[in-house]
Amino acid sequence: MAQMNMLEAIRDAIRIELKRDSNVVIFGEDVGKVGGVFRVTEGLQEEFGEDRVFDTPLAESALAGMAVGMGLQGFRPIAEIQFVGFIYEALDQMFVQAARMRYRSGGRYNSPIVFRTPFGGGVKAAELHTDSLEGLAIQTPGIKVIIPSNPYDAKGLMISAIRDNDPVFFMEHLNLYRAFKAEVPEGEYTVEIGKANVVREGSDVTIITYGLMVHTAVKAAEELEKTGVKAEVIDLRTLLPLDIDTIVASIQKTNRAIVVQEAQKTSGVAAEVIAQINEKAILHLEAPVLRVAGPDTVYPFALVEDAWLPSVARISAAVQKVLNF
């Protein structure tokens, strides 16, 4: 086992797939010689050459469109959108062209593309760099949405995403890139797309979340345990498809749940999770499922960012509310 942070784990996954399959290519703004704005692809152009790892103009619509075309020609493109706030220029290519390719062609063609992008708050970054736009993506049939929370999952899920014949929107929380190191196998392995992970077992309440909020939720669970409350924490890992079975199994045990997301409250992942819980597990609930999320405002300036983001205190308060219902 090697010790890797999430950035290194993602790079290792890309390197493995570049070696394994000559049809894998990666491109985007500054991903070549510079190695990307966060240096995720550092060294890959030197190792695999400019035909496999290359820079594109500052035009997200163009690089996403090129990914669609290359996918049709048998390549497996990894297209990096430099920051999540820049995906709007590429939405037609991602959510209309790539996501519908297999349906439109009656199964003749696929779009085996990974659209990578950093996202997320807590780093005092500029506007458009820290939004959480996964809610847009999960409304799009035909595209898979992955948000890892740790290095092991990041590597295994990236390898699975590159090998998948459907387009994958792979969102990487920029506050987790260098946050910590963990044991990661040095060789190739996969983590199943569409399978959640119970990262902490409990019996009193289920906390459902993903990305950076997994770590915030675990901290909240540790604080709650000091008061005698045993919280189970589920890391969704994949938002589309959603592993509702793991969620339901947990609620059948705990009978209470909250959902935590960094994104604004309305119409996000939490709303979808709660809707599916109501459809499949409502008779097991002893309290309404609550959301802990960012407020319905534009992502704030750095001065008030910490107050905007979900916190241990807000998660703990929501847990106490469902327990006391």
VEXDOTI-59703 format. One record per residue (C-alpha): residue number from 0; residue in one letter; x, z, y. Coordinates in nm, 3 decimals, padded with zeros to 5 digits. Example, Ala and Ser with C-alpha at 12.3 -4.5 7.8 and 13.67 -1.06 7.14 Angstrom:
! residues 2
<pt resi="0" resn="A" c1="01.230" c3="00.780" c2="-00.450"/>
<pt resi="1" resn="S" c1="01.367" c3="00.714" c2="-00.106"/>
END
This chain:
! residues 325
<pt resi="0" resn="M" c1="00.000" c3="00.000" c2="00.000"/>
<pt resi="1" resn="A" c1="00.112" c3="-00.078" c2="00.352"/>
<pt resi="2" resn="Q" c1="00.023" c3="00.110" c2="00.669"/>
<pt resi="3" resn="M" c1="-00.156" c3="-00.127" c2="00.908"/>
<pt resi="4" resn="N" c1="-00.367" c3="-00.101" c2="01.218"/>
<pt resi="5" resn="M" c1="-00.670" c3="-00.325" c2="01.247"/>
<pt resi="6" resn="L" c1="-00.485" c3="-00.591" c2="01.444"/>
<pt resi="7" resn="E" c1="-00.216" c3="-00.614" c2="01.177"/>
<pt resi="8" resn="A" c1="-00.474" c3="-00.619" c2="00.899"/>
<pt resi="9" resn="I" c1="-00.661" c3="-00.912" c2="01.054"/>
<pt resi="10" resn="R" c1="-00.335" c3="-01.101" c2="01.108"/>
<pt resi="11" resn="D" c1="-00.235" c3="-01.037" c2="00.746"/>
<pt resi="12" resn="A" c1="-00.570" c3="-01.172" c2="00.623"/>
<pt resi="13" resn="I" c1="-00.529" c3="-01.489" c2="00.829"/>
<pt resi="14" resn="R" c1="-00.172" c3="-01.532" c2="00.708"/>
<pt resi="15" resn="I" c1="-00.279" c3="-01.498" c2="00.344"/>
<pt resi="16" resn="E" c1="-00.548" c3="-01.762" c2="00.383"/>
<pt resi="17" resn="L" c1="-00.321" c3="-02.000" c2="00.574"/>
<pt resi="18" resn="K" c1="-00.078" c3="-01.978" c2="00.282"/>
<pt resi="19" resn="R" c1="-00.346" c3="-02.008" c2="00.016"/>
<pt resi="20" resn="D" c1="-00.546" c3="-02.300" c2="00.155"/>
<pt resi="21" resn="S" c1="-00.395" c3="-02.586" c2="00.355"/>
<pt resi="22" resn="N" c1="-00.739" c3="-02.659" c2="00.503"/>
<pt resi="23" resn="V" c1="-00.741" c3="-02.329" c2="00.694"/>
<pt resi="24" resn="V" c1="-00.646" c3="-02.369" c2="01.060"/>
<pt resi="25" resn="I" c1="-00.669" c3="-02.134" c2="01.357"/>
<pt resi="26" resn="F" c1="-00.700" c3="-02.231" c2="01.719"/>
<pt resi="27" resn="G" c1="-00.813" c3="-02.099" c2="02.055"/>
<pt resi="28" resn="E" c1="-00.686" c3="-02.010" c2="02.399"/>
<pt resi="29" resn="D" c1="-00.324" c3="-01.886" c2="02.378"/>
<pt resi="30" resn="V" c1="-00.335" c3="-01.815" c2="02.003"/>
<pt resi="31" resn="G" c1="-00.019" c3="-02.018" c2="01.939"/>
<pt resi="32" resn="K" c1="00.313" c3="-01.926" c2="02.097"/>
<pt resi="33" resn="V" c1="00.169" c3="-01.629" c2="02.284"/>
<pt resi="34" resn="G" c1="-00.012" c3="-01.499" c2="01.976"/>
<pt resi="35" resn="G" c1="-00.343" c3="-01.434" c2="02.146"/>
<pt resi="36" resn="V" c1="-00.428" c3="-01.201" c2="02.432"/>
<pt resi="37" resn="F" c1="-00.403" c3="-00.902" c2="02.195"/>
<pt resi="38" resn="R" c1="-00.128" c3="-01.061" c2="01.981"/>
<pt resi="39" resn="V" c1="-00.345" c3="-01.081" c2="01.670"/>
<pt resi="40" resn="T" c1="-00.200" c3="-01.422" c2="01.581"/>
<pt resi="41" resn="E" c1="00.156" c3="-01.341" c2="01.686"/>
<pt resi="42" resn="G" c1="00.414" c3="-01.520" c2="01.471"/>
<pt resi="43" resn="L" c1="00.165" c3="-01.740" c2="01.287"/>
<pt resi="44" resn="Q" c1="00.248" c3="-02.061" c2="01.476"/>
<pt resi="45" resn="E" c1="00.617" c3="-02.010" c2="01.409"/>
<pt resi="46" resn="E" c1="00.544" c3="-01.960" c2="01.040"/>
<pt resi="47" resn="F" c1="00.286" c3="-02.234" c2="00.983"/>
<pt resi="48" resn="G" c1="00.352" c3="-02.485" c2="01.259"/>
<pt resi="49" resn="E" c1="00.158" c3="-02.628" c2="01.549"/>
<pt resi="50" resn="D" c1="-00.069" c3="-02.836" c2="01.325"/>
<pt resi="51" resn="R" c1="-00.214" c3="-02.522" c2="01.168"/>
<pt resi="52" resn="V" c1="-00.201" c3="-02.273" c2="01.457"/>
<pt resi="53" resn="F" c1="-00.254" c3="-02.425" c2="01.800"/>
<pt resi="54" resn="D" c1="-00.376" c3="-02.368" c2="02.152"/>
<pt resi="55" resn="T" c1="-00.682" c3="-02.529" c2="02.307"/>
<pt resi="56" resn="P" c1="-00.784" c3="-02.587" c2="02.670"/>
<pt resi="57" resn="L" c1="-00.985" c3="-02.317" c2="02.847"/>
<pt resi="58" resn="A" c1="-01.312" c3="-02.462" c2="02.723"/>
<pt resi="59" resn="E" c1="-01.508" c3="-02.256" c2="02.474"/>
<pt resi="60" resn="S" c1="-01.768" c3="-02.528" c2="02.420"/>
<pt resi="61" resn="A" c1="-01.493" c3="-02.773" c2="02.330"/>
<pt resi="62" resn="L" c1="-01.310" c3="-02.550" c2="02.084"/>
<pt resi="63" resn="A" c1="-01.634" c3="-02.442" c2="01.915"/>
<pt resi="64" resn="G" c1="-01.748" c3="-02.804" c2="01.894"/>
<pt resi="65" resn="M" c1="-01.415" c3="-02.902" c2="01.744"/>
<pt resi="66" resn="A" c1="-01.463" c3="-02.629" c2="01.483"/>
<pt resi="67" resn="V" c1="-01.798" c3="-02.779" c2="01.384"/>
<pt resi="68" resn="G" c1="-01.645" c3="-03.124" c2="01.347"/>
<pt resi="69" resn="M" c1="-01.349" c3="-02.998" c2="01.148"/>
<pt resi="70" resn="G" c1="-01.578" c3="-02.799" c2="00.920"/>
<pt resi="71" resn="L" c1="-01.765" c3="-03.121" c2="00.840"/>
<pt resi="72" resn="Q" c1="-01.435" c3="-03.286" c2="00.746"/>
<pt resi="73" resn="G" c1="-01.339" c3="-03.024" c2="00.490"/>
<pt resi="74" resn="F" c1="-01.133" c3="-02.788" c2="00.704"/>
<pt resi="75" resn="R" c1="-01.191" c3="-02.414" c2="00.729"/>
<pt resi="76" resn="P" c1="-01.143" c3="-02.347" c2="01.099"/>
<pt resi="77" resn="I" c1="-01.090" c3="-02.007" c2="01.257"/>
<pt resi="78" resn="A" c1="-01.193" c3="-02.047" c2="01.620"/>
<pt resi="79" resn="E" c1="-01.102" c3="-01.764" c2="01.857"/>
<pt resi="80" resn="I" c1="-01.319" c3="-01.696" c2="02.159"/>
<pt resi="81" resn="Q" c1="-01.082" c3="-01.498" c2="02.379"/>
<pt resi="82" resn="F" c1="-01.341" c3="-01.239" c2="02.486"/>
<pt resi="83" resn="V" c1="-01.702" c3="-01.191" c2="02.379"/>
<pt resi="84" resn="G" c1="-01.837" c3="-01.255" c2="02.729"/>
<pt resi="85" resn="F" c1="-01.708" c3="-01.611" c2="02.705"/>
<pt resi="86" resn="I" c1="-01.926" c3="-01.710" c2="02.409"/>
<pt resi="87" resn="Y" c1="-02.213" c3="-01.829" c2="02.627"/>
<pt resi="88" resn="E" c1="-02.038" c3="-02.162" c2="02.679"/>
<pt resi="89" resn="A" c1="-02.014" c3="-02.200" c2="02.300"/>
<pt resi="90" resn="L" c1="-02.359" c3="-02.080" c2="02.191"/>
<pt resi="91" resn="D" c1="-02.500" c3="-02.426" c2="02.126"/>
<pt resi="92" resn="Q" c1="-02.210" c3="-02.514" c2="01.896"/>
<pt resi="93" resn="M" c1="-02.218" c3="-02.175" c2="01.722"/>
<pt resi="94" resn="F" c1="-02.586" c3="-02.094" c2="01.691"/>
<pt resi="95" resn="V" c1="-02.745" c3="-02.440" c2="01.692"/>
<pt resi="96" resn="Q" c1="-02.493" c3="-02.682" c2="01.543"/>
<pt resi="97" resn="A" c1="-02.290" c3="-02.469" c2="01.299"/>
<pt resi="98" resn="A" c1="-02.567" c3="-02.230" c2="01.193"/>
<pt resi="99" resn="R" c1="-02.814" c3="-02.510" c2="01.113"/>
<pt resi="100" resn="M" c1="-02.574" c3="-02.760" c2="00.954"/>
<pt resi="101" resn="R" c1="-02.657" c3="-02.689" c2="00.591"/>
<pt resi="102" resn="Y" c1="-03.031" c3="-02.681" c2="00.661"/>
<pt resi="103" resn="R" c1="-03.028" c3="-02.999" c2="00.868"/>
<pt resi="104" resn="S" c1="-02.825" c3="-03.191" c2="00.611"/>
<pt resi="105" resn="G" c1="-03.026" c3="-03.075" c2="00.311"/>
<pt resi="106" resn="G" c1="-02.721" c3="-02.900" c2="00.169"/>
<pt resi="107" resn="R" c1="-02.487" c3="-03.199" c2="00.201"/>
<pt resi="108" resn="Y" c1="-02.266" c3="-03.035" c2="00.465"/>
<pt resi="109" resn="N" c1="-02.149" c3="-02.684" c2="00.544"/>
<pt resi="110" resn="S" c1="-01.991" c3="-02.516" c2="00.842"/>
<pt resi="111" resn="P" c1="-01.722" c3="-02.293" c2="00.688"/>
<pt resi="112" resn="I" c1="-01.612" c3="-02.159" c2="01.026"/>
<pt resi="113" resn="V" c1="-01.504" c3="-01.814" c2="01.142"/>
<pt resi="114" resn="F" c1="-01.572" c3="-01.754" c2="01.510"/>
<pt resi="115" resn="R" c1="-01.352" c3="-01.458" c2="01.607"/>
<pt resi="116" resn="T" c1="-01.385" c3="-01.257" c2="01.925"/>
<pt resi="117" resn="P" c1="-01.282" c3="-00.917" c2="02.059"/>
<pt resi="118" resn="F" c1="-01.555" c3="-00.706" c2="02.217"/>
<pt resi="119" resn="G" c1="-01.645" c3="-00.350" c2="02.307"/>
<pt resi="120" resn="G" c1="-01.592" c3="-00.081" c2="02.564"/>
<pt resi="121" resn="G" c1="-01.389" c3="00.228" c2="02.620"/>
<pt resi="122" resn="V" c1="-01.077" c3="00.054" c2="02.751"/>
<pt resi="123" resn="K" c1="-01.166" c3="00.014" c2="03.120"/>
<pt resi="124" resn="A" c1="-01.157" c3="-00.365" c2="03.097"/>
<pt resi="125" resn="A" c1="-01.302" c3="-00.613" c2="03.344"/>
<pt resi="126" resn="E" c1="-01.656" c3="-00.748" c2="03.348"/>
<pt resi="127" resn="L" c1="-01.755" c3="-00.983" c2="03.059"/>
<pt resi="128" resn="H" c1="-01.471" c3="-00.853" c2="02.840"/>
<pt resi="129" resn="T" c1="-01.647" c3="-00.551" c2="02.690"/>
<pt resi="130" resn="D" c1="-02.008" c3="-00.650" c2="02.630"/>
<pt resi="131" resn="S" c1="-02.163" c3="-00.609" c2="02.285"/>
<pt resi="132" resn="L" c1="-02.348" c3="-00.933" c2="02.214"/>
<pt resi="133" resn="E" c1="-02.415" c3="-00.896" c2="01.843"/>
<pt resi="134" resn="G" c1="-02.787" c3="-00.872" c2="01.919"/>
<pt resi="135" resn="L" c1="-02.784" c3="-01.237" c2="02.022"/>
<pt resi="136" resn="A" c1="-02.621" c3="-01.339" c2="01.697"/>
<pt resi="137" resn="I" c1="-02.846" c3="-01.153" c2="01.452"/>
<pt resi="138" resn="Q" c1="-03.146" c3="-01.355" c2="01.575"/>
<pt resi="139" resn="T" c1="-02.978" c3="-01.672" c2="01.451"/>
<pt resi="140" resn="P" c1="-03.057" c3="-01.779" c2="01.092"/>
<pt resi="141" resn="G" c1="-02.763" c3="-01.939" c2="00.917"/>
<pt resi="142" resn="I" c1="-02.477" c3="-01.742" c2="01.072"/>
<pt resi="143" resn="K" c1="-02.333" c3="-01.420" c2="00.932"/>
<pt resi="144" resn="V" c1="-02.228" c3="-01.137" c2="01.163"/>
<pt resi="145" resn="I" c1="-01.947" c3="-00.898" c2="01.073"/>
<pt resi="146" resn="I" c1="-01.808" c3="-00.600" c2="01.266"/>
<pt resi="147" resn="P" c1="-01.540" c3="-00.399" c2="01.082"/>
<pt resi="148" resn="S" c1="-01.454" c3="-00.042" c2="01.175"/>
<pt resi="149" resn="N" c1="-01.118" c3="00.004" c2="01.003"/>
<pt resi="150" resn="P" c1="-00.810" c3="-00.190" c2="00.887"/>
<pt resi="151" resn="Y" c1="-00.901" c3="-00.204" c2="00.515"/>
<pt resi="152" resn="D" c1="-01.244" c3="-00.350" c2="00.581"/>
<pt resi="153" resn="A" c1="-01.113" c3="-00.581" c2="00.852"/>
<pt resi="154" resn="K" c1="-00.868" c3="-00.751" c2="00.618"/>
<pt resi="155" resn="G" c1="-01.104" c3="-00.778" c2="00.321"/>
<pt resi="156" resn="L" c1="-01.395" c3="-00.898" c2="00.531"/>
<pt resi="157" resn="M" c1="-01.180" c3="-01.154" c2="00.717"/>
<pt resi="158" resn="I" c1="-01.065" c3="-01.305" c2="00.388"/>
<pt resi="159" resn="S" c1="-01.427" c3="-01.316" c2="00.266"/>
<pt resi="160" resn="A" c1="-01.535" c3="-01.475" c2="00.595"/>
<pt resi="161" resn="I" c1="-01.271" c3="-01.749" c2="00.579"/>
<pt resi="162" resn="R" c1="-01.372" c3="-01.834" c2="00.223"/>
<pt resi="163" resn="D" c1="-01.746" c3="-01.833" c2="00.299"/>
<pt resi="164" resn="N" c1="-01.919" c3="-02.170" c2="00.330"/>
<pt resi="165" resn="D" c1="-02.145" c3="-02.046" c2="00.610"/>
<pt resi="166" resn="P" c1="-02.035" c3="-01.983" c2="00.968"/>
<pt resi="167" resn="V" c1="-01.935" c3="-01.624" c2="01.038"/>
<pt resi="168" resn="F" c1="-01.931" c3="-01.450" c2="01.375"/>
<pt resi="169" resn="F" c1="-01.648" c3="-01.197" c2="01.332"/>
<pt resi="170" resn="M" c1="-01.645" c3="-00.939" c2="01.611"/>
<pt resi="171" resn="E" c1="-01.338" c3="-00.719" c2="01.652"/>
<pt resi="172" resn="H" c1="-01.368" c3="-00.406" c2="01.864"/>
<pt resi="173" resn="L" c1="-01.074" c3="-00.418" c2="02.101"/>
<pt resi="174" resn="N" c1="-01.061" c3="-00.038" c2="02.117"/>
<pt resi="175" resn="L" c1="-00.985" c3="-00.034" c2="01.743"/>
<pt resi="176" resn="Y" c1="-00.704" c3="-00.290" c2="01.735"/>
<pt resi="177" resn="R" c1="-00.430" c3="-00.028" c2="01.768"/>
<pt resi="178" resn="A" c1="-00.631" c3="00.294" c2="01.743"/>
<pt resi="179" resn="F" c1="-00.490" c3="00.410" c2="01.409"/>
<pt resi="180" resn="K" c1="-00.317" c3="00.293" c2="01.092"/>
<pt resi="181" resn="A" c1="-00.449" c3="00.319" c2="00.739"/>
<pt resi="182" resn="E" c1="-00.351" c3="00.215" c2="00.390"/>
<pt resi="183" resn="V" c1="-00.416" c3="-00.154" c2="00.330"/>
<pt resi="184" resn="P" c1="-00.320" c3="-00.348" c2="00.014"/>
<pt resi="185" resn="E" c1="-00.044" c3="-00.599" c2="00.086"/>
<pt resi="186" resn="G" c1="-00.190" c3="-00.874" c2="-00.131"/>
<pt resi="187" resn="E" c1="-00.521" c3="-01.053" c2="-00.114"/>
<pt resi="188" resn="Y" c1="-00.853" c3="-00.878" c2="-00.173"/>
<pt resi="189" resn="T" c1="-01.206" c3="-00.920" c2="-00.045"/>
<pt resi="190" resn="V" c1="-01.477" c3="-00.691" c2="00.086"/>
<pt resi="191" resn="E" c1="-01.826" c3="-00.813" c2="00.007"/>
<pt resi="192" resn="I" c1="-02.020" c3="-00.958" c2="00.298"/>
<pt resi="193" resn="G" c1="-02.360" c3="-00.792" c2="00.328"/>
<pt resi="194" resn="K" c1="-02.263" c3="-00.457" c2="00.177"/>
<pt resi="195" resn="A" c1="-02.267" c3="-00.138" c2="00.386"/>
<pt resi="196" resn="N" c1="-02.040" c3="00.159" c2="00.320"/>
<pt resi="197" resn="V" c1="-02.131" c3="00.527" c2="00.309"/>
<pt resi="198" resn="V" c1="-01.829" c3="00.673" c2="00.488"/>
<pt resi="199" resn="R" c1="-01.950" c3="01.033" c2="00.484"/>
<pt resi="200" resn="E" c1="-02.207" c3="01.183" c2="00.249"/>
<pt resi="201" resn="G" c1="-02.472" c3="01.424" c2="00.365"/>
<pt resi="202" resn="S" c1="-02.817" c3="01.557" c2="00.282"/>
<pt resi="203" resn="D" c1="-02.994" c3="01.639" c2="00.610"/>
<pt resi="204" resn="V" c1="-02.990" c3="01.323" c2="00.822"/>
<pt resi="205" resn="T" c1="-02.858" c3="00.966" c2="00.804"/>
<pt resi="206" resn="I" c1="-02.655" c3="00.821" c2="01.091"/>
<pt resi="207" resn="I" c1="-02.644" c3="00.441" c2="01.074"/>
<pt resi="208" resn="T" c1="-02.389" c3="00.256" c2="01.287"/>
<pt resi="209" resn="Y" c1="-02.100" c3="00.007" c2="01.297"/>
<pt resi="210" resn="G" c1="-01.773" c3="-00.075" c2="01.473"/>
<pt resi="211" resn="L" c1="-01.619" c3="00.187" c2="01.700"/>
<pt resi="212" resn="M" c1="-01.935" c3="00.397" c2="01.682"/>
<pt resi="213" resn="V" c1="-01.857" c3="00.476" c2="01.317"/>
<pt resi="214" resn="H" c1="-01.573" c3="00.696" c2="01.437"/>
<pt resi="215" resn="T" c1="-01.786" c3="00.856" c2="01.707"/>
<pt resi="216" resn="A" c1="-02.057" c3="00.924" c2="01.448"/>
<pt resi="217" resn="V" c1="-01.810" c3="01.081" c2="01.206"/>
<pt resi="218" resn="K" c1="-01.685" c3="01.311" c2="01.483"/>
<pt resi="219" resn="A" c1="-02.045" c3="01.407" c2="01.557"/>
<pt resi="220" resn="A" c1="-02.106" c3="01.473" c2="01.186"/>
<pt resi="221" resn="E" c1="-01.801" c3="01.700" c2="01.175"/>
<pt resi="222" resn="E" c1="-01.931" c3="01.896" c2="01.473"/>
<pt resi="223" resn="L" c1="-02.280" c3="01.916" c2="01.321"/>
<pt resi="224" resn="E" c1="-02.140" c3="02.050" c2="00.995"/>
<pt resi="225" resn="K" c1="-02.010" c3="02.354" c2="01.184"/>
<pt resi="226" resn="T" c1="-02.375" c3="02.437" c2="01.253"/>
<pt resi="227" resn="G" c1="-02.478" c3="02.384" c2="00.892"/>
<pt resi="228" resn="V" c1="-02.612" c3="02.028" c2="00.931"/>
<pt resi="229" resn="K" c1="-02.486" c3="01.779" c2="00.674"/>
<pt resi="230" resn="A" c1="-02.506" c3="01.428" c2="00.815"/>
<pt resi="231" resn="E" c1="-02.456" c3="01.114" c2="00.611"/>
<pt resi="232" resn="V" c1="-02.282" c3="00.830" c2="00.799"/>
<pt resi="233" resn="I" c1="-02.334" c3="00.465" c2="00.702"/>
<pt resi="234" resn="D" c1="-02.104" c3="00.192" c2="00.830"/>
<pt resi="235" resn="L" c1="-02.309" c3="-00.128" c2="00.823"/>
<pt resi="236" resn="R" c1="-01.996" c3="-00.351" c2="00.829"/>
<pt resi="237" resn="T" c1="-02.220" c3="-00.662" c2="00.813"/>
<pt resi="238" resn="L" c1="-02.513" c3="-00.692" c2="01.052"/>
<pt resi="239" resn="L" c1="-02.641" c3="-01.020" c2="00.913"/>
<pt resi="240" resn="P" c1="-02.716" c3="-01.008" c2="00.627"/>
<pt resi="241" resn="L" c1="-02.816" c3="-00.642" c2="00.657"/>
<pt resi="242" resn="D" c1="-02.775" c3="-00.408" c2="00.360"/>
<pt resi="243" resn="I" c1="-03.113" c3="-00.238" c2="00.387"/>
<pt resi="244" resn="D" c1="-03.091" c3="-00.111" c2="00.027"/>
<pt resi="245" resn="T" c1="-02.806" c3="00.127" c2="00.107"/>
<pt resi="246" resn="I" c1="-02.995" c3="00.250" c2="00.413"/>
<pt resi="247" resn="V" c1="-03.316" c3="00.311" c2="00.220"/>
<pt resi="248" resn="A" c1="-03.132" c3="00.494" c2="-00.059"/>
<pt resi="249" resn="S" c1="-02.981" c3="00.728" c2="00.199"/>
<pt resi="250" resn="I" c1="-03.312" c3="00.794" c2="00.374"/>
<pt resi="251" resn="Q" c1="-03.476" c3="00.873" c2="00.041"/>
<pt resi="252" resn="K" c1="-03.223" c3="01.155" c2="00.020"/>
<pt resi="253" resn="T" c1="-03.212" c3="01.279" c2="00.380"/>
<pt resi="254" resn="N" c1="-03.565" c3="01.191" c2="00.506"/>
<pt resi="255" resn="R" c1="-03.437" c3="01.155" c2="00.863"/>
<pt resi="256" resn="A" c1="-03.228" c3="00.897" c2="01.044"/>
<pt resi="257" resn="I" c1="-03.081" c3="00.785" c2="01.374"/>
<pt resi="258" resn="V" c1="-02.918" c3="00.452" c2="01.456"/>
<pt resi="259" resn="V" c1="-02.621" c3="00.431" c2="01.693"/>
<pt resi="260" resn="Q" c1="-02.509" c3="00.116" c2="01.873"/>
<pt resi="261" resn="E" c1="-02.278" c3="00.058" c2="02.166"/>
<pt resi="262" resn="A" c1="-02.492" c3="-00.227" c2="02.298"/>
<pt resi="263" resn="Q" c1="-02.786" c3="-00.185" c2="02.535"/>
<pt resi="264" resn="K" c1="-03.089" c3="-00.023" c2="02.371"/>
<pt resi="265" resn="T" c1="-03.352" c3="-00.298" c2="02.382"/>
<pt resi="266" resn="S" c1="-03.381" c3="-00.563" c2="02.110"/>
<pt resi="267" resn="G" c1="-03.053" c3="-00.487" c2="01.940"/>
<pt resi="268" resn="V" c1="-02.929" c3="-00.410" c2="01.591"/>
<pt resi="269" resn="A" c1="-03.081" c3="-00.061" c2="01.603"/>
<pt resi="270" resn="A" c1="-03.427" c3="-00.203" c2="01.668"/>
<pt resi="271" resn="E" c1="-03.397" c3="-00.433" c2="01.367"/>
<pt resi="272" resn="V" c1="-03.269" c3="-00.155" c2="01.142"/>
<pt resi="273" resn="I" c1="-03.557" c3="00.071" c2="01.243"/>
<pt resi="274" resn="A" c1="-03.810" c3="-00.206" c2="01.185"/>
<pt resi="275" resn="Q" c1="-03.682" c3="-00.261" c2="00.833"/>
<pt resi="276" resn="I" c1="-03.678" c3="00.113" c2="00.764"/>
<pt resi="277" resn="N" c1="-04.044" c3="00.129" c2="00.869"/>
<pt resi="278" resn="E" c1="-04.125" c3="-00.158" c2="00.636"/>
<pt resi="279" resn="K" c1="-03.942" c3="-00.020" c2="00.332"/>
<pt resi="280" resn="A" c1="-03.901" c3="00.357" c2="00.367"/>
<pt resi="281" resn="I" c1="-04.159" c3="00.496" c2="00.608"/>
<pt resi="282" resn="L" c1="-04.313" c3="00.728" c2="00.348"/>
<pt resi="283" resn="H" c1="-03.975" c3="00.897" c2="00.305"/>
<pt resi="284" resn="L" c1="-03.942" c3="00.979" c2="00.675"/>
<pt resi="285" resn="E" c1="-04.022" c3="01.323" c2="00.813"/>
<pt resi="286" resn="A" c1="-03.947" c3="01.222" c2="01.174"/>
<pt resi="287" resn="P" c1="-03.929" c3="00.902" c2="01.380"/>
<pt resi="288" resn="V" c1="-03.599" c3="00.713" c2="01.363"/>
<pt resi="289" resn="L" c1="-03.423" c3="00.746" c2="01.697"/>
<pt resi="290" resn="R" c1="-03.177" c3="00.517" c2="01.876"/>
<pt resi="291" resn="V" c1="-02.859" c3="00.624" c2="02.052"/>
<pt resi="292" resn="A" c1="-02.738" c3="00.331" c2="02.258"/>
<pt resi="293" resn="G" c1="-02.611" c3="00.211" c2="02.590"/>
<pt resi="294" resn="P" c1="-02.874" c3="00.207" c2="02.866"/>
<pt resi="295" resn="D" c1="-03.052" c3="-00.114" c2="02.957"/>
<pt resi="296" resn="T" c1="-02.817" c3="-00.205" c2="03.239"/>
<pt resi="297" resn="V" c1="-02.530" c3="-00.444" c2="03.291"/>
<pt resi="298" resn="Y" c1="-02.213" c3="-00.302" c2="03.138"/>
<pt resi="299" resn="P" c1="-02.078" c3="-00.070" c2="03.408"/>
<pt resi="300" resn="F" c1="-01.756" c3="-00.063" c2="03.602"/>
<pt resi="301" resn="A" c1="-01.471" c3="00.145" c2="03.459"/>
<pt resi="302" resn="L" c1="-01.543" c3="00.447" c2="03.677"/>
<pt resi="303" resn="V" c1="-01.865" c3="00.531" c2="03.490"/>
<pt resi="304" resn="E" c1="-01.794" c3="00.361" c2="03.158"/>
<pt resi="305" resn="D" c1="-01.751" c3="00.684" c2="02.961"/>
<pt resi="306" resn="A" c1="-02.091" c3="00.813" c2="03.073"/>
<pt resi="307" resn="W" c1="-02.254" c3="00.483" c2="02.972"/>
<pt resi="308" resn="L" c1="-02.122" c3="00.471" c2="02.615"/>
<pt resi="309" resn="P" c1="-02.280" c3="00.669" c2="02.330"/>
<pt resi="310" resn="S" c1="-02.095" c3="00.997" c2="02.277"/>
<pt resi="311" resn="V" c1="-02.061" c3="01.275" c2="02.022"/>
<pt resi="312" resn="A" c1="-02.289" c3="01.490" c2="02.237"/>
<pt resi="313" resn="R" c1="-02.563" c3="01.226" c2="02.256"/>
<pt resi="314" resn="I" c1="-02.549" c3="01.163" c2="01.882"/>
<pt resi="315" resn="S" c1="-02.564" c3="01.535" c2="01.807"/>
<pt resi="316" resn="A" c1="-02.861" c3="01.577" c2="02.041"/>
<pt resi="317" resn="A" c1="-03.049" c3="01.294" c2="01.867"/>
<pt resi="318" resn="V" c1="-02.980" c3="01.452" c2="01.528"/>
<pt resi="319" resn="Q" c1="-03.114" c3="01.787" c2="01.648"/>
<pt resi="320" resn="K" c1="-03.424" c3="01.612" c2="01.782"/>
<pt resi="321" resn="V" c1="-03.512" c3="01.453" c2="01.448"/>
<pt resi="322" resn="L" c1="-03.434" c3="01.774" c2="01.265"/>
<pt resi="323" resn="N" c1="-03.666" c3="01.972" c2="01.492"/>
<pt resi="324" resn="F" c1="-03.948" c3="01.718" c2="01.495"/>
END
